Amino acid sequence: MTADTIVTCPRPAPGFAELFTPKLVTILREGYSVASVRADAVAGLTVAIVALPLSMAIAIASGAAPAQGLYTAIVGGFLVSALGGSRFQIGGPAGAFIVLVAATVQAHGMDGLILAVILSGLMLMAVGLLRLGTYIKFIPYPVTVGFTAGIAVIIFASQIRDLLGLRLGGVEPGPLIEKLPVLWSGLPTANPATIFLAGATIALIVGLKRVRPHWPGMLIAVAVTGVATVGLVLPVATIGTAFGGIPSGLPIPALPAFDLEKVQAVLPSAVAFALLGSIESLLSAVVADGMTGRRHRSNCELVAQGVANIASGLFGGICVTGTIARTATNVRAGAHGPVAGMLHAVFLLLFVFVAAPLASYIPLASLAGVLAVVAWNMVEKQAFVTLLRASRGDAAVLLVTFALTIFRDLTEAIVIGFALGSILFIHRMSKTTAVEARLPFVVEDKADDANGGRGPYNEAAGSDPDVVVYHISGAFFFGAAASIGSVLDRIADSYRALVIDFSAVPFVDSTAANTIEGLARKAARRGVKIYLTGTARRMRRDLFAHGVKPPLVRYASRIEDAVKKARGARGA
């Protein structure tokens, strides 16, 4: 490959076996050493310690029993890692599902929930086997940021009762508008001991993250507040008083009672589970790719998520998906491959066997504090502010998705947000069409004009094997961002400097800008320098708004200038 390579031909489509081979098989083929086992064991234990309180907290907030959260993490987490297409993915119950699961339990009961989970697993398998996972990338970035922030708000609102120890006169409403007046009316019943435990939990988690970031802050906070509850005989609700504790083992797998009418009733919930599960799991896999420079197999991952959801439902668990925070923890803990996720499930099972009686003393206020921190961390605050400032169109998509998630329905929010993003794209494309007057005295090179108006090819640019120039042609928007980002990522693996020419790009949207920003950060960690050329003033302003600016990347007016700077930087 020369230094001025134009990548226009797609790679040959991989075969069925390559698309659906689990990463576990790939890792074992590469060779699995004792050092790898040790690294995966340490990472698995680290993630299990984080997942233990979190799985119970998410299950309780979803209207299920704490044991069901643990079953989900054990059974679903093991299968996601064993069969999945991501090297570092950690599966289990996720905060994003709390709203949907709670609504399903309230409408259809626990049998209805388990049936919906199994049906969603079948749908996820079908989506993966039909190779439709590739199209999940078409969801615009403002939509994902908006619904994630909306879910975080709803999660926090759902924990207010347990954070304050309120005693309500009836069942707590699900919708936020109906919930807030009921919570307000229950404020006089607030329990000081509950508020103290919830505040102590949050303070411990936040404080330990600052002074001892590698310590399991959530588990330590829950353990300390549990000891305080028993030692001080505090009058607060615990897992024991509310649920009778958790069993010390896994249940026997069984199908829930159902008929055709029940299947039809829970079908909308199953569709919502499958839609959110596919988005959440692939988003988590992309985050892991960004942290490690690896690439996941999206369709294989969805098939694994489907199998995991079916198995979780058979064991009485709730929805399984890829979990971003636990997956990131797995990477930071030094995991080598999927065995870390499998061992995380094994360690959780051992915890259940050994420490199940102790779980009865955990106060619900502590688990509510854990979820309050999770909700705060879920909000991509910097991305939210950046999108509000980037453009009116992106801000509108973001705010509409955010508002619909909170006040209407998550599925509706994603569909309408996607539709608005598509309309915004069509509007931007219409602005790129223009009629340009040419001076009659200029002799144009038609072949060169077909390449986006670039100047004649400079042979000197091809003499440096460490510098590659990549030309992007056409609109760089959310539909093309993933594929272009993947190609750029592969190219950046082999060179010391990457020049990306935007002279033939009419516009970039927020998803594309975020893709370039992520690529630049990964390249910086590898010591690869990124140069951008051919960017118009408006495009540079949009890229700057998303953090694509010096020193992360460097700008040049012409490709020749960028190549010269790259050589000079290397020589220095």
Secondary structure per residue as TSV (DSSP state, phi and psi in degrees):
chain	resnum	aa	ss	phi	psi
A	1	M	-	360.0	125.9
A	2	T	-	-83.9	175.7
A	3	A	T	-75.0	-13.6
A	4	D	T	-120.7	51.5
A	5	T	-	-79.3	131.8
A	6	I	-	-103.7	111.5
A	7	V	-	-88.0	105.3
A	8	T	-	-121.0	-22.3
A	9	C	S	-93.5	127.4
A	10	P	-	-68.7	155.9
A	11	R	-	-69.4	151.0
A	12	P	-	-57.4	141.1
A	13	A	-	-63.7	129.7
A	14	P	-	-67.0	152.8
A	15	G	-	-74.8	173.6
A	16	F	H	-58.8	-44.8
A	17	A	H	-61.5	-41.4
A	18	E	H	-67.8	-38.1
A	19	L	H	-66.9	-35.0
A	20	F	H	-114.6	15.8
A	21	T	-	-79.8	120.7
A	22	P	-	-60.4	149.4
A	23	K	H	-62.3	-27.0
A	24	L	H	-59.2	-42.5
A	25	V	H	-64.2	-41.8
A	26	T	H	-61.0	-43.6
A	27	I	H	-64.0	-43.7
A	28	L	H	-66.2	-34.1
A	29	R	H	-66.2	-34.1
A	30	E	H	-68.6	-24.4
A	31	G	-	109.6	124.9
A	32	Y	-	-118.4	108.9
A	33	S	-	-91.9	172.4
A	34	V	H	-63.2	-37.6
A	35	A	H	-63.2	-35.9
A	36	S	H	-67.7	-40.7
A	37	V	H	-60.0	-45.1
A	38	R	H	-62.5	-43.9
A	39	A	H	-63.4	-42.5
A	40	D	H	-69.2	-33.9
A	41	A	H	-66.8	-43.3
A	42	V	H	-64.2	-45.2
A	43	A	H	-64.2	-42.6
A	44	G	H	-61.9	-41.6
A	45	L	H	-65.2	-41.5
A	46	T	H	-60.3	-46.0
A	47	V	H	-68.7	-37.3
A	48	A	H	-62.2	-38.5
A	49	I	H	-64.2	-37.2
A	50	V	H	-71.8	-40.7
A	51	A	H	-73.1	-25.1
A	52	L	H	-58.1	-60.1
A	53	P	H	-70.1	-32.6
A	54	L	H	-67.7	-40.5
A	55	S	H	-63.4	-41.7
A	56	M	H	-67.5	-40.9
A	57	A	H	-64.2	-42.8
A	58	I	H	-66.2	-40.5
A	59	A	H	-63.3	-45.1
A	60	I	H	-62.5	-44.3
A	61	A	H	-64.8	-24.7
A	62	S	T	-85.0	-2.1
A	63	G	T	88.6	11.8
A	64	A	S	-107.1	176.2
A	65	A	-	-82.5	151.9
A	66	P	H	-58.7	-33.8
A	67	A	H	-62.0	-32.7
A	68	Q	H	-65.3	-33.6
A	69	G	H	-64.8	-39.2
A	70	L	H	-69.4	-39.6
A	71	Y	H	-60.5	-39.7
A	72	T	I	-62.5	-45.9
A	73	A	I	-67.9	-36.0
A	74	I	I	-74.0	-56.7
A	75	V	I	-73.0	-53.2
A	76	G	I	-65.5	-42.0
A	77	G	H	-62.4	-39.4
A	78	F	H	-64.0	-45.5
A	79	L	H	-72.1	-35.8
A	80	V	H	-59.8	-43.2
A	81	S	H	-73.7	-38.6
A	82	A	H	-71.6	-34.5
A	83	L	H	-111.0	-7.1
A	84	G	-	-78.3	166.9
A	85	G	S	-98.1	9.6
A	86	S	-	-114.9	137.7
A	87	R	S	-71.4	-27.8
A	88	F	S	-122.8	4.7
A	89	Q	-	-62.0	134.7
A	90	I	-	-113.5	121.3
A	91	G	E	-98.6	156.0
A	92	G	E	163.5	-172.0
A	93	P	-	-70.1	143.2
A	94	A	-	-125.1	147.4
A	95	G	G	-61.1	-27.7
A	96	A	G	-62.4	-22.8
A	97	F	G	-90.8	-5.7
A	98	I	H	-54.6	-47.2
A	99	V	H	-63.4	-48.5
A	100	L	H	-66.5	-42.8
A	101	V	H	-65.7	-44.4
A	102	A	H	-60.8	-42.0
A	103	A	H	-65.5	-37.5
A	104	T	H	-68.9	-41.4
A	105	V	H	-62.2	-43.7
A	106	Q	H	-64.8	-35.9
A	107	A	H	-87.4	-34.6
A	108	H	H	-126.2	0.3
A	109	G	H	78.4	177.2
A	110	M	H	-68.7	-37.8
A	111	D	H	-61.9	-39.1
A	112	G	H	-64.1	-39.7
A	113	L	H	-62.8	-48.9
A	114	I	H	-63.1	-38.4
A	115	L	H	-64.0	-41.6
A	116	A	H	-64.5	-37.7
A	117	V	H	-63.0	-44.9
A	118	I	H	-64.7	-43.2
A	119	L	H	-62.9	-39.8
A	120	S	H	-64.4	-33.5
A	121	G	H	-63.6	-42.2
A	122	L	H	-62.8	-40.2
A	123	M	H	-65.0	-42.4
A	124	L	H	-63.4	-40.3
A	125	M	H	-61.9	-42.8
A	126	A	H	-64.0	-42.4
A	127	V	H	-60.8	-42.8
A	128	G	H	-67.2	-46.2
A	129	L	H	-66.3	-29.8
A	130	L	T	-82.7	2.0
A	131	R	T	61.9	37.2
A	132	L	-	-92.4	-4.0
A	133	G	G	-61.5	-26.0
A	134	T	G	-61.0	-29.9
A	135	Y	G	-81.9	-9.5
A	136	I	G	-61.7	-27.0
A	137	K	G	-66.2	-13.2
A	138	F	G	-76.7	-3.9
A	139	I	S	-74.5	122.7
A	140	P	-	-63.1	150.9
A	141	Y	H	-57.8	-43.5
A	142	P	H	-59.8	-29.5
A	143	V	H	-68.9	-45.6
A	144	T	H	-64.9	-40.4
A	145	V	H	-66.5	-41.0
A	146	G	H	-66.2	-46.9
A	147	F	H	-74.0	-29.3
A	148	T	H	-64.6	-43.6
A	149	A	H	-65.7	-39.3
A	150	G	H	-63.6	-42.0
A	151	I	H	-62.0	-39.7
A	152	A	H	-60.9	-41.9
A	153	V	H	-62.3	-43.9
A	154	I	H	-66.5	-39.3
A	155	I	H	-60.6	-46.4
A	156	F	H	-62.2	-43.1
A	157	A	H	-61.6	-34.9
A	158	S	H	-70.5	-16.0
A	159	Q	T	-99.8	-2.5
A	160	I	H	-60.7	-41.9
A	161	R	H	-59.4	-46.8
A	162	D	H	-75.8	-27.0
A	163	L	H	-67.5	-34.5
A	164	L	H	-103.7	-9.0
A	165	G	T	69.1	38.6
A	166	L	-	-75.0	146.7
A	167	R	-	-111.0	111.4
A	168	L	-	-96.2	152.1
A	169	G	S	-71.1	-24.5
A	170	G	S	-145.9	-158.3
A	171	V	-	-73.4	136.0
A	172	E	-	-69.9	125.1
A	173	P	-	-64.7	153.3
A	174	G	S	-81.8	-52.9
A	175	P	S	-60.1	140.9
A	176	L	H	-62.3	-41.4
A	177	I	H	-63.3	-36.5
A	178	E	H	-79.9	-29.3
A	179	K	H	-70.2	-45.4
A	180	L	H	-58.8	-45.1
A	181	P	H	-62.2	-36.5
A	182	V	H	-66.0	-43.5
A	183	L	H	-64.1	-39.2
A	184	W	H	-62.0	-42.2
A	185	S	H	-67.6	-22.8
A	186	G	T	-91.4	1.0
A	187	L	G	-57.4	-37.2
A	188	P	G	-60.5	-17.4
A	189	T	G	-93.3	9.2
A	190	A	-	-57.4	140.2
A	191	N	-	-101.5	115.9
A	192	P	H	-57.3	-38.7
A	193	A	H	-64.8	-39.5
A	194	T	H	-65.1	-43.5
A	195	I	H	-62.1	-40.1
A	196	F	H	-62.1	-46.4
A	197	L	H	-66.0	-41.8
A	198	A	H	-64.1	-44.1
A	199	G	H	-64.2	-39.6
A	200	A	H	-65.5	-38.5
A	201	T	H	-62.0	-48.9
A	202	I	H	-62.9	-43.5
A	203	A	H	-62.8	-42.1
A	204	L	H	-65.0	-44.0
A	205	I	H	-63.4	-47.6
A	206	V	H	-66.9	-43.6
A	207	G	H	-64.4	-44.2
A	208	L	H	-66.4	-33.3
A	209	K	H	-64.0	-31.4
A	210	R	H	-81.2	-44.6
A	211	V	H	-93.9	-29.5
A	212	R	-	-137.1	72.4
A	213	P	T	-62.9	-20.8
A	214	H	T	-91.0	-3.9
A	215	W	S	-81.8	149.5
A	216	P	-	-75.9	80.8
A	217	G	H	-58.3	-40.5
A	218	M	H	-64.2	-46.0
A	219	L	H	-66.3	-41.3
A	220	I	H	-62.8	-43.7
A	221	A	H	-62.6	-43.5
A	222	V	H	-66.3	-40.8
A	223	A	H	-65.4	-43.9
A	224	V	H	-63.6	-46.2
A	225	T	H	-68.8	-30.2
A	226	G	H	-65.7	-43.7
A	227	V	H	-63.5	-41.2
A	228	A	H	-63.4	-38.1
A	229	T	H	-63.0	-43.8
A	230	V	H	-73.3	-45.3
A	231	G	H	-65.9	-38.3
A	232	L	T	-95.4	0.6
A	233	V	T	49.4	55.3
A	234	L	-	-76.5	139.1
A	235	P	-	-82.8	73.1
A	236	V	-	-130.6	159.6
A	237	A	-	-75.8	138.7
A	238	T	B	-126.0	172.9
A	239	I	H	-60.1	-35.4
A	240	G	H	-66.1	-46.4
A	241	T	H	-72.6	-29.6
A	242	A	H	-90.6	-35.0
A	243	F	H	-126.7	-3.7
A	244	G	-	77.3	19.0
A	245	G	-	87.7	-167.7
A	246	I	-	-128.2	146.6
A	247	P	-	-66.9	152.2
A	248	S	S	-96.2	62.1
A	249	G	S	161.2	177.8
A	250	L	-	-93.5	146.5
A	251	P	-	-75.9	168.6
A	252	I	-	-77.8	130.3
A	253	P	-	-62.5	140.8
A	254	A	-	-157.1	150.8
A	255	L	-	-81.9	142.5
A	256	P	-	-73.4	157.2
A	257	A	-	-68.4	131.4
A	258	F	-	-156.7	161.3
A	259	D	-	-143.5	179.3
A	260	L	H	-60.3	-39.3
A	261	E	H	-64.1	-39.9
A	262	K	H	-66.4	-40.4
A	263	V	H	-60.7	-44.6
A	264	Q	H	-64.1	-36.2
A	265	A	H	-67.8	-38.8
A	266	V	H	-92.4	-2.8
A	267	L	H	-57.5	-44.2
A	268	P	H	-58.5	-39.4
A	269	S	H	-65.0	-39.9
A	270	A	H	-63.6	-40.8
A	271	V	H	-62.4	-43.4
A	272	A	H	-63.2	-41.6
A	273	F	H	-60.1	-45.1
A	274	A	H	-65.9	-41.4
A	275	L	H	-64.1	-50.7
A	276	L	H	-67.6	-37.4
A	277	G	H	-62.8	-41.1
A	278	S	H	-66.3	-42.3
A	279	I	H	-65.0	-48.7
A	280	E	H	-65.1	-42.9
A	281	S	H	-69.1	-42.7
A	282	L	H	-71.1	-32.0
A	283	L	H	-64.1	-41.9
A	284	S	H	-64.2	-40.5
A	285	A	H	-64.3	-38.1
A	286	V	H	-65.2	-40.0
A	287	V	H	-60.9	-43.7
A	288	A	H	-63.4	-39.7
A	289	D	H	-60.8	-42.1
A	290	G	H	-64.2	-33.5
A	291	M	H	-78.2	-25.3
A	292	T	H	-118.4	-15.5
A	293	G	S	79.8	7.6
A	294	R	-	-88.2	175.5
A	295	R	-	-132.5	130.3
A	296	H	-	-90.3	166.3
A	297	R	-	-105.6	103.4
A	298	S	H	-63.6	-43.4
A	299	N	H	-71.0	-37.5
A	300	C	H	-62.1	-39.4
A	301	E	H	-62.9	-41.5
A	302	L	H	-68.1	-37.5
A	303	V	H	-61.5	-44.0
A	304	A	H	-63.1	-41.4
A	305	Q	H	-61.6	-37.9
A	306	G	H	-64.1	-47.6
A	307	V	H	-60.0	-41.5
A	308	A	H	-64.1	-39.5
A	309	N	H	-68.3	-39.7
A	310	I	H	-61.2	-47.3
A	311	A	H	-64.8	-40.8
A	312	S	H	-60.6	-43.8
A	313	G	H	-62.4	-40.4
A	314	L	H	-64.0	-30.0
A	315	F	T	-92.6	8.7
A	316	G	T	83.9	14.9
A	317	G	-	-86.5	-177.1
A	318	I	-	-111.5	-163.8
A	319	C	-	-62.4	138.8
A	320	V	-	-110.2	138.3
A	321	T	E	-154.6	171.4
A	322	G	E	-70.9	135.3
A	323	T	-	-110.6	119.5
A	324	I	H	-63.9	-48.0
A	325	A	H	-64.3	-44.8
A	326	R	H	-70.5	-34.4
A	327	T	H	-65.2	-42.4
A	328	A	H	-63.0	-39.8
A	329	T	H	-61.6	-39.9
A	330	N	H	-60.3	-44.7
A	331	V	H	-64.3	-48.3
A	332	R	H	-63.8	-27.1
A	333	A	T	-79.3	-1.7
A	334	G	T	90.9	26.9
A	335	A	-	-60.8	146.0
A	336	H	-	-96.9	-33.8
A	337	G	S	-169.6	-164.4
A	338	P	T	-62.8	-20.2
A	339	V	H	-59.5	-30.2
A	340	A	H	-61.0	-44.2
A	341	G	H	-66.9	-36.2
A	342	M	H	-66.8	-41.5
A	343	L	H	-68.4	-32.4
A	344	H	H	-58.0	-40.2
A	345	A	H	-68.7	-39.1
A	346	V	H	-64.7	-43.3
A	347	F	H	-62.9	-40.3
A	348	L	H	-60.8	-40.8
A	349	L	H	-62.9	-40.7
A	350	L	H	-63.9	-40.1
A	351	F	H	-59.5	-41.6
A	352	V	H	-64.4	-43.1
A	353	F	H	-62.9	-41.8
A	354	V	H	-89.2	-43.5
A	355	A	H	-110.1	13.6
A	356	A	G	-57.0	-42.3
A	357	P	G	-62.5	-32.1
A	358	L	G	-69.9	-24.4
A	359	A	G	-63.6	-22.9
A	360	S	G	-62.1	-24.3
A	361	Y	G	-90.3	-1.7
A	362	I	-	-73.3	123.5
A	363	P	B	-74.1	141.9
A	364	L	H	-62.7	-29.1
A	365	A	H	-61.7	-35.3
A	366	S	H	-67.7	-42.5
A	367	L	H	-67.0	-34.2
A	368	A	H	-65.4	-37.4
A	369	G	H	-64.3	-39.1
A	370	V	H	-59.7	-45.7
A	371	L	H	-69.7	-30.2
A	372	A	H	-63.1	-40.9
A	373	V	H	-67.6	-41.3
A	374	V	H	-59.4	-44.6
A	375	A	H	-61.1	-42.6
A	376	W	H	-63.7	-41.7
A	377	N	H	-72.3	-24.2
A	378	M	H	-66.2	-33.5
A	379	V	S	-70.8	120.3
A	380	E	-	-82.5	81.4
A	381	K	H	-62.1	-44.7
A	382	Q	H	-65.6	-42.1
A	383	A	H	-64.7	-38.4
A	384	F	H	-60.9	-49.0
A	385	V	H	-65.8	-40.4
A	386	T	H	-61.0	-43.7
A	387	L	H	-67.5	-34.1
A	388	L	H	-64.1	-33.1
A	389	R	H	-89.6	-19.9
A	390	A	H	-64.5	-54.9
A	391	S	-	-161.9	159.9
A	392	R	H	-65.2	-36.5
A	393	G	H	-64.0	-49.4
A	394	D	H	-63.1	-39.5
A	395	A	H	-63.0	-40.0
A	396	A	H	-65.1	-45.0
A	397	V	H	-61.4	-44.2
A	398	L	H	-59.9	-51.8
A	399	L	H	-69.3	-36.9
A	400	V	H	-65.3	-45.2
A	401	T	H	-62.2	-43.7
A	402	F	H	-60.2	-48.4
A	403	A	H	-66.9	-42.1
A	404	L	H	-66.5	-35.6
A	405	T	H	-61.7	-41.9
A	406	I	H	-75.4	-46.5
A	407	F	H	-102.3	-12.4
A	408	R	T	-122.4	-96.2
A	409	D	-	-153.4	143.4
A	410	L	H	-64.9	-45.0
A	411	T	H	-61.9	-43.4
A	412	E	H	-61.4	-39.3
A	413	A	H	-62.9	-43.3
A	414	I	H	-66.8	-44.8
A	415	V	H	-63.6	-48.4
A	416	I	H	-68.5	-39.0
A	417	G	H	-61.5	-42.7
A	418	F	H	-63.4	-41.6
A	419	A	H	-63.0	-42.8
A	420	L	H	-64.5	-39.7
A	421	G	H	-62.1	-37.3
A	422	S	H	-67.7	-41.5
A	423	I	H	-63.3	-41.5
A	424	L	H	-61.9	-40.2
A	425	F	H	-63.1	-45.2
A	426	I	H	-61.1	-41.0
A	427	H	H	-62.6	-43.3
A	428	R	H	-67.5	-36.9
A	429	M	H	-64.2	-37.1
A	430	S	H	-64.8	-28.5
A	431	K	H	-76.5	-14.8
A	432	T	T	-85.8	-8.7
A	433	T	-	-87.2	125.2
A	434	A	-	-151.3	156.6
A	435	V	-	-104.5	121.4
A	436	E	-	-112.1	126.5
A	437	A	-	-75.9	140.3
A	438	R	-	-113.9	142.7
A	439	L	-	-70.0	134.4
A	440	P	T	-67.2	-15.9
A	441	F	T	-90.7	-4.6
A	442	V	-	-90.4	126.7
A	443	V	-	-92.2	118.8
A	444	E	-	-95.7	144.5
A	445	D	-	-91.3	104.2
A	446	K	H	-63.3	-39.5
A	447	A	H	-63.3	-40.4
A	448	D	H	-67.8	-37.7
A	449	D	H	-63.5	-31.4
A	450	A	H	-67.2	-20.0
A	451	N	T	-92.0	21.3
A	452	G	T	91.2	18.2
A	453	G	S	82.0	17.9
A	454	R	-	-79.2	160.5
A	455	G	-	-74.6	176.4
A	456	P	-	-59.1	150.5
A	457	Y	-	-65.4	134.5
A	458	N	-	-101.1	110.5
A	459	E	G	-61.6	-27.6
A	460	A	G	-64.6	-24.8
A	461	A	G	-67.4	-21.3
A	462	G	G	-89.9	3.3
A	463	S	G	-88.6	-6.3
A	464	D	-	-111.2	110.8
A	465	P	T	-72.7	-9.3
A	466	D	T	-95.1	-4.9
A	467	V	E	-122.2	129.1
A	468	V	E	-124.9	141.4
A	469	V	E	-111.7	128.4
A	470	Y	E	-118.8	122.8
A	471	H	E	-99.3	125.1
A	472	I	E	-101.4	130.9
A	473	S	E	-119.5	135.7
A	474	G	S	94.2	179.2
A	475	A	-	-66.2	129.1
A	476	F	B	-100.9	91.7
A	477	F	-	-129.0	-174.8
A	478	F	H	-60.5	-29.1
A	479	G	H	-71.4	-27.9
A	480	A	H	-103.6	-9.1
A	481	A	H	-61.3	-43.8
A	482	A	H	-66.1	-45.1
A	483	S	H	-68.5	-42.3
A	484	I	H	-65.5	-42.6
A	485	G	H	-60.0	-38.4
A	486	S	H	-65.4	-42.9
A	487	V	H	-64.8	-46.2
A	488	L	H	-60.7	-38.5
A	489	D	H	-63.1	-42.6
A	490	R	H	-64.7	-40.6
A	491	I	H	-65.6	-40.2
A	492	A	H	-66.5	-16.7
A	493	D	T	-69.5	-22.2
A	494	S	S	-110.8	-0.9
A	495	Y	-	-132.3	164.6
A	496	R	S	-95.3	-17.2
A	497	A	E	-146.3	138.5
A	498	L	E	-124.1	122.4
A	499	V	E	-105.3	123.0
A	500	I	E	-110.8	118.9
A	501	D	E	-97.7	121.0
A	502	F	E	-103.9	13.6
A	503	S	E	-64.2	-23.1
A	504	A	E	-105.9	19.5
A	505	V	-	-105.7	118.2
A	506	P	-	-71.4	-34.6
A	507	F	-	-162.7	161.3
A	508	V	B	-122.3	142.6
A	509	D	-	-101.2	-176.4
A	510	S	H	-66.3	-34.9
A	511	T	H	-64.2	-44.0
A	512	A	H	-65.4	-42.2
A	513	A	H	-61.4	-40.2
A	514	N	H	-65.8	-34.9
A	515	T	H	-63.5	-45.2
A	516	I	H	-64.2	-39.4
A	517	E	H	-63.5	-43.3
A	518	G	H	-65.1	-41.2
A	519	L	H	-60.6	-43.0
A	520	A	H	-64.3	-38.5
A	521	R	H	-67.3	-42.0
A	522	K	H	-64.5	-41.1
A	523	A	H	-63.6	-39.6
A	524	A	H	-61.9	-38.0
A	525	R	H	-66.5	-27.5
A	526	R	H	-91.4	-2.8
A	527	G	T	82.1	17.2
A	528	V	-	-95.1	132.0
A	529	K	E	-94.9	138.3
A	530	I	E	-110.3	129.1
A	531	Y	E	-120.5	134.5
A	532	L	E	-112.0	130.8
A	533	T	E	-127.3	161.7
A	534	G	S	71.7	19.0
A	535	T	-	-88.4	125.9
A	536	A	-	-72.5	167.0
A	537	R	H	-59.3	-44.4
A	538	R	H	-64.9	-39.9
A	539	M	H	-63.9	-41.8
A	540	R	H	-62.4	-38.9
A	541	R	H	-62.3	-42.6
A	542	D	H	-65.9	-41.0
A	543	L	H	-66.5	-40.3
A	544	F	H	-60.1	-39.9
A	545	A	H	-62.4	-25.0
A	546	H	T	-102.0	16.0
A	547	G	T	86.7	5.7
A	548	V	-	-87.1	79.1
A	549	K	-	-150.1	165.7
A	550	P	T	-59.6	146.2
A	551	P	T	-88.6	3.7
A	552	L	T	-62.4	-43.7
A	553	V	S	-130.7	167.0
A	554	R	E	-123.4	145.7
A	555	Y	E	-110.5	146.7
A	556	A	E	-144.6	151.0
A	557	S	S	-75.4	-34.5
A	558	R	S	-129.0	157.2
A	559	I	H	-61.4	-41.4
A	560	E	H	-59.6	-40.4
A	561	D	H	-64.6	-41.1
A	562	A	H	-65.6	-43.6
A	563	V	H	-62.0	-40.9
A	564	K	H	-62.8	-43.1
A	565	K	H	-64.3	-39.0
A	566	A	H	-63.8	-42.0
A	567	R	H	-65.9	-40.6
A	568	G	H	-64.6	-40.5
A	569	A	H	-65.6	-37.2
A	570	R	H	-68.3	-41.5
A	571	G	H	-65.5	-34.0
A	572	A	-	-67.4	360.0
